[in-house]
Amino acid sequence: MTTAINSEMRPVTYGELIRGNRNFRLAWLGQIVSLTGDWFDLIASAALLETLTGSGLAVGGLFVVRMLAPFAVTPFAGLLADRFNRKLLLVITDALRAVIVLGFLLVRRPEDVWLLYVCTGLQMALSGIYFPARNAILPDIVSQRELGAANALSAVTWSTMLALGAALGGVAAGLFGVYFSFALDAITFVISALLQLAIRYAFTPPDDSGRVTISGAFQQYVEGLRFLRHNVDLLLISLHKGAIALLVTGAFMVLQVSISKRVFVVGVEGTTGLGLMYGAVGVGTGLGPILARRITGDRNRPMRAAMVVGYVITALGLLIVMPLISFEITLFGMFLRGVGMSIGWVFSTQLLLQLVPGRVRGRVFATEFAIQTLGAAAGSAVGGWAVDAVPLSTIIAVMGVLVLIPAALWVAWILVGKVTLAPVADNSMLIPRAPAERIEKPKGAGQ
């Protein structure tokens, strides 16, 4: 009897999750395919823009668009994820992105750059709907004891495909040209949509789904913000990705393009070197949470402490990159940056999955995504300006120091703040609920 109970309570392994849960397996395969194309697309877009304009500010503008576009749809994205069929949202956004990325094939001359920005904006706006819905659907298609493994595996898959996809994307762009990468990205979106369409997902629409008004939709989004305001600990957890994006990710995406073009030029127009740098970060982000989770498990307080260590490792990686002594040392520093950055990224998501009630999960993740994208946009804008005005080593050194600020603030909150240790009740008085609106029923492995 005791053995059976322990088996039911024990978190599943990654292999058990993939073999035993068909729904997650389909979602996971779709993620692998889609992310491969995404990294091909990112490398190709940045390289094409640098070639057509030769401007660091123009490249920075690309990343600003990539971040601000999903931010603009945030008020609707979270509400869509909470009110409508999350599976169909994933399928529709994938299908639309498949069409939009074909527009990149028309960007051939400097005067066509505006089209690259427009297509990027539309693509990323749809991503702003896709990612909150994907985060919100995860607890719907896995059981509670599968949740930690599902979240970690999803994050590791993102990191692994960053490593493989970016590296392969750089090589492919160098060998076959950037337009090959754009065409491949469109195909991957179609395959991802078909895989997610096969997911078995029961959806019960809210009883007032036919009476949605603009004012009502806005009010429901505000209720999600009010939930975070009344749960300060969850609000602070949702700020971590924004801090990482503002202080590291946003600016460094621009810096990497400049490093590949001006310092370590590997491959045609530096595309191979750029891919390898993204790859080094991807390997680090894949290993970081896996190694850390072996120590912390899915326990609340250990994960919070590990996030502090993650910030320190990120700073160390940046300081190793700073001198730009050699390409190999630079790649190692970027690897460490990926290790540290991913710990805070994955564990903040895991804490929200464990603590946020299902009824507002979409809006909370949409708000977190908005903060993240706004931070990345600001970081990209500053980075784009800085690479044309300040030595690259100076920029990296400043980033290494600044990233320790959120680490210190998080330590202070852990020591003196009101930390949430148990899930917030789903019937929170802050958000009135209709009985028929509850759709977050735990799904077993066989569903």
BELQUI-V876097 format. One record per residue. RES is the residue in three letters. SS is DSSP state (hx for helix, st for strand, lp for the rest). PHI is phi in degrees with one decimal (* if undefined). NEAR is the number of other C-alpha atoms within 12 Angstrom. Layout:
res ss phi near
RES SS PHI NEAR
RES SS PHI NEAR
This chain:
res ss phi near
MET lp * 7
THR hx -61.2 9
THR hx -63.0 9
ALA hx -64.9 9
ILE hx -64.1 9
ASN hx -61.8 12
SER hx -64.4 13
GLU hx -70.1 16
MET hx -86.1 14
ARG lp -69.0 21
PRO lp -60.4 23
VAL lp -76.4 29
THR lp -81.3 24
TYR hx -64.1 26
GLY hx -63.6 16
GLU hx -62.9 22
LEU hx -63.7 33
ILE hx -66.0 25
ARG hx -73.0 17
GLY hx -93.8 24
ASN lp -117.4 32
ARG hx -61.6 26
ASN hx -60.0 35
PHE hx -65.4 44
ARG hx -59.2 32
LEU hx -65.6 30
ALA hx -62.7 40
TRP hx -68.1 36
LEU hx -63.3 30
GLY hx -61.9 35
GLN hx -63.4 39
ILE hx -59.3 33
VAL hx -64.8 35
SER hx -64.9 41
LEU hx -66.7 39
THR hx -57.1 39
GLY hx -66.0 42
ASP hx -58.6 41
TRP hx -72.9 42
PHE hx -58.7 48
ASP hx -63.0 50
LEU hx -64.5 44
ILE hx -59.9 51
ALA hx -64.6 50
SER hx -62.1 45
ALA hx -63.9 50
ALA hx -65.6 42
LEU hx -63.6 41
LEU hx -65.9 39
GLU hx -62.3 33
THR hx -67.3 27
LEU hx -75.3 23
THR hx -114.7 23
GLY lp 65.4 21
SER lp -118.1 28
GLY hx -65.0 39
LEU hx -65.8 29
ALA hx -66.4 36
VAL hx -65.6 47
GLY hx -60.0 41
GLY hx -62.5 40
LEU hx -60.8 45
PHE hx -71.6 45
VAL hx -62.5 38
VAL hx -61.7 34
ARG hx -60.5 42
MET hx -95.8 44
LEU hx -73.7 37
ALA hx -61.2 33
PRO hx -66.7 40
PHE hx -62.0 38
ALA hx -65.1 29
VAL lp -96.3 33
THR hx -54.4 43
PRO hx -57.5 38
PHE hx -92.8 38
ALA hx -62.6 46
GLY hx -64.4 46
LEU hx -66.9 42
LEU hx -58.9 41
ALA hx -68.1 43
ASP hx -92.3 45
ARG hx -111.1 42
PHE lp -119.7 33
ASN lp -61.6 33
ARG hx -65.9 42
LYS hx -62.3 42
LEU hx -66.1 30
LEU hx -59.7 33
LEU hx -64.3 42
VAL hx -65.0 35
ILE hx -65.5 26
THR hx -66.3 36
ASP hx -63.8 44
ALA hx -63.4 32
LEU hx -66.6 29
ARG hx -67.3 41
ALA hx -60.3 35
VAL hx -73.0 26
ILE hx -65.8 34
VAL hx -67.2 43
LEU hx -65.3 29
GLY hx -63.3 31
PHE hx -62.4 40
LEU hx -65.6 29
LEU hx -89.0 23
VAL lp -85.1 28
ARG lp -123.8 21
ARG lp -129.7 18
PRO hx -54.8 19
GLU hx -73.2 14
ASP hx -93.2 20
VAL hx -58.8 29
TRP hx -57.5 24
LEU hx -67.4 25
LEU hx -61.6 39
TYR hx -66.2 34
VAL hx -64.7 24
CYS hx -63.5 33
THR hx -61.9 38
GLY hx -61.8 32
LEU hx -65.9 33
GLN hx -60.3 39
MET hx -76.2 38
ALA hx -63.0 35
LEU hx -66.4 38
SER hx -64.2 43
GLY hx -65.2 46
ILE hx -88.4 47
TYR hx -63.7 43
PHE hx -69.7 42
PRO hx -60.9 44
ALA hx -65.8 41
ARG hx -67.6 42
ASN hx -63.4 43
ALA hx -70.6 47
ILE hx -79.8 49
LEU hx -56.7 46
PRO hx -68.1 40
ASP hx -79.2 43
ILE hx -112.1 42
VAL lp -130.0 40
SER lp -81.5 33
GLN hx -61.4 30
ARG hx -77.2 29
GLU hx -91.4 37
LEU hx -63.7 39
GLY hx -62.0 40
ALA hx -65.4 38
ALA hx -65.2 44
ASN hx -65.3 43
ALA hx -64.4 42
LEU hx -66.9 39
SER hx -62.2 38
ALA hx -67.5 38
VAL hx -65.6 37
THR hx -63.4 37
TRP hx -56.7 40
SER hx -67.7 40
THR hx -63.6 36
MET hx -71.1 39
LEU hx -61.6 43
ALA hx -64.9 38
LEU hx -74.1 33
GLY hx -64.5 44
ALA hx -67.0 40
ALA hx -63.2 37
LEU hx -65.7 36
GLY hx -63.2 46
GLY hx -65.5 46
VAL hx -65.4 32
ALA hx -63.4 33
ALA hx -63.2 38
GLY hx -69.6 30
LEU hx -88.0 20
PHE hx -111.5 21
GLY lp 96.5 28
VAL hx -69.3 37
TYR hx -71.6 31
PHE hx -61.0 28
SER hx -64.0 39
PHE hx -64.9 42
ALA hx -63.7 31
LEU hx -64.4 36
ASP hx -61.3 41
ALA hx -60.8 35
ILE hx -64.6 32
THR hx -65.7 34
PHE hx -64.2 41
VAL hx -64.8 31
ILE hx -62.7 30
SER hx -60.8 37
ALA hx -61.6 34
LEU hx -66.6 28
LEU hx -64.0 31
GLN hx -73.4 38
LEU hx -64.1 26
ALA lp -81.6 22
ILE lp -67.1 34
ARG lp -89.2 28
TYR lp -141.3 31
ALA lp -88.1 22
PHE lp -123.2 24
THR lp -111.8 21
PRO lp -68.1 23
PRO lp -59.4 24
ASP lp -70.2 17
ASP lp -111.5 18
SER lp -63.6 20
GLY lp -87.3 11
ARG lp -122.3 13
VAL lp -91.3 19
THR lp -115.1 14
ILE hx -61.6 13
SER hx -65.2 13
GLY hx -67.2 18
ALA hx -63.6 25
PHE hx -63.7 21
GLN hx -63.5 20
GLN hx -66.6 32
TYR hx -65.8 34
VAL hx -62.1 25
GLU hx -61.5 29
GLY hx -64.4 40
LEU hx -65.8 33
ARG hx -65.0 23
PHE hx -58.6 32
LEU hx -67.1 34
ARG hx -63.6 18
HIS hx -86.9 20
ASN lp -126.1 29
VAL hx -59.3 19
ASP hx -61.1 31
LEU hx -67.1 40
LEU hx -62.2 31
LEU hx -65.3 35
ILE hx -62.0 43
SER hx -71.3 39
LEU lp -87.2 34
HIS hx -62.7 43
LYS hx -62.5 39
GLY hx -63.0 36
ALA hx -64.6 39
ILE hx -63.3 46
ALA hx -65.8 39
LEU hx -67.2 33
LEU hx -89.6 42
VAL hx -130.2 47
THR hx -59.0 44
GLY hx -58.2 39
ALA hx -67.7 42
PHE hx -71.8 48
MET hx -61.7 43
VAL hx -73.4 47
LEU hx -59.4 47
GLN hx -61.2 50
VAL hx -63.2 50
SER hx -66.7 41
ILE hx -62.1 39
SER hx -70.2 37
LYS hx -93.7 30
ARG hx -115.0 25
VAL hx -111.8 24
PHE lp -114.6 28
VAL lp -91.6 24
VAL lp -120.2 25
GLY lp 86.4 24
VAL hx -63.5 26
GLU hx 56.0 35
GLY hx 77.7 34
THR hx -67.1 44
THR hx -66.6 38
GLY hx -62.1 38
LEU hx -63.1 52
GLY hx -62.9 46
LEU hx -67.4 40
MET hx -66.6 48
TYR hx -60.9 47
GLY hx -63.1 37
ALA hx -61.9 38
VAL hx -62.7 46
GLY hx -62.7 40
VAL hx -61.1 39
GLY hx -64.0 41
THR hx -69.5 42
GLY hx -75.0 38
LEU hx -78.9 33
GLY hx -51.4 40
PRO hx -67.1 45
ILE hx -64.6 36
LEU hx -65.9 22
ALA hx -65.3 33
ARG hx -69.0 32
ARG hx -64.2 19
ILE hx -93.2 16
THR hx -87.5 22
GLY lp 61.9 28
ASP lp -106.4 38
ARG lp -80.8 23
ASN hx -59.3 29
ARG hx -66.2 23
PRO hx -59.4 24
MET hx -65.1 34
ARG hx -63.3 41
ALA hx -66.1 29
ALA hx -63.3 39
MET hx -63.0 44
VAL hx -64.2 36
VAL hx -59.9 33
GLY hx -60.1 41
TYR hx -61.3 44
VAL hx -65.0 32
ILE hx -63.3 34
THR hx -59.8 46
ALA hx -61.8 38
LEU hx -62.3 31
GLY hx -60.4 37
LEU hx -63.7 45
LEU hx -68.9 31
ILE hx -71.8 28
VAL hx -68.5 37
MET hx -44.6 33
PRO lp -69.6 22
LEU lp 52.0 31
ILE lp -69.7 18
SER lp -149.5 17
PHE hx -65.3 26
GLU hx -65.4 19
ILE hx -65.3 22
THR hx -61.7 34
LEU hx -62.3 36
PHE hx -65.4 32
GLY hx -62.3 35
MET hx -67.5 44
PHE hx -59.7 38
LEU hx -63.2 37
ARG hx -59.2 47
GLY hx -65.2 47
VAL hx -57.6 41
GLY hx -66.9 45
MET hx -61.8 51
SER hx -70.8 48
ILE hx -63.6 46
GLY hx -65.0 46
TRP hx -65.1 46
VAL hx -73.5 48
PHE hx -71.1 43
SER hx -65.9 46
THR hx -63.7 43
GLN hx -62.3 42
LEU hx -62.5 41
LEU hx -66.8 46
LEU hx -60.9 42
GLN hx -80.8 34
LEU hx -110.1 34
VAL lp -86.5 39
PRO lp -65.0 37
GLY hx -59.9 37
ARG hx -67.1 44
VAL hx -113.8 47
ARG hx -59.1 48
GLY hx -61.4 46
ARG hx -69.7 47
VAL hx -65.8 48
PHE hx -67.8 51
ALA hx -66.1 41
THR hx -64.8 47
GLU hx -60.5 42
PHE hx -64.3 46
ALA hx -64.2 38
ILE hx -61.2 34
GLN hx -61.1 38
THR hx -68.9 41
LEU hx -65.3 37
GLY hx -63.2 34
ALA hx -65.9 41
ALA hx -63.9 41
ALA hx -63.1 35
GLY hx -63.2 38
SER hx -65.9 40
ALA hx -63.0 37
VAL hx -64.6 35
GLY hx -62.9 44
GLY hx -61.9 36
TRP hx -70.2 27
ALA hx -66.9 29
VAL lp -66.2 33
ASP lp -92.5 23
ALA lp -128.8 15
VAL lp -129.3 18
PRO lp -56.1 22
LEU hx -59.1 33
SER hx -62.3 27
THR hx -65.2 22
ILE hx -60.5 34
ILE hx -65.4 41
ALA hx -62.4 28
VAL hx -62.8 25
MET hx -61.7 38
GLY hx -62.5 35
VAL hx -80.3 26
LEU hx -63.1 26
VAL hx -67.6 40
LEU hx -79.4 31
ILE hx -65.8 22
PRO hx -62.3 34
ALA hx -62.9 33
ALA hx -65.4 21
LEU hx -65.4 23
TRP hx -67.6 31
VAL hx -60.4 24
ALA hx -61.8 18
TRP hx -66.4 22
ILE hx -59.0 26
LEU hx -78.8 14
VAL hx -122.1 11
GLY lp -84.5 17
LYS lp -93.6 17
VAL lp -81.9 26
THR lp -84.3 26
LEU lp -108.6 23
ALA lp -125.7 20
PRO lp -57.3 22
VAL lp -71.2 28
ALA lp -58.7 19
ASP lp -70.4 26
ASN lp -99.8 20
SER lp -52.6 22
MET lp -66.8 13
LEU lp -70.4 23
ILE lp -132.0 25
PRO lp -58.0 18
ARG lp -123.5 24
ALA lp -96.2 18
PRO hx -54.3 15
ALA hx -78.3 16
GLU hx -85.8 25
ARG lp -75.3 27
ILE lp -122.3 34
GLU lp -84.3 35
LYS lp -99.9 24
PRO lp -56.6 23
LYS lp -105.7 27
GLY lp -76.6 24
ALA lp -62.5 27
GLY lp -86.2 21
GLN lp -90.1 20
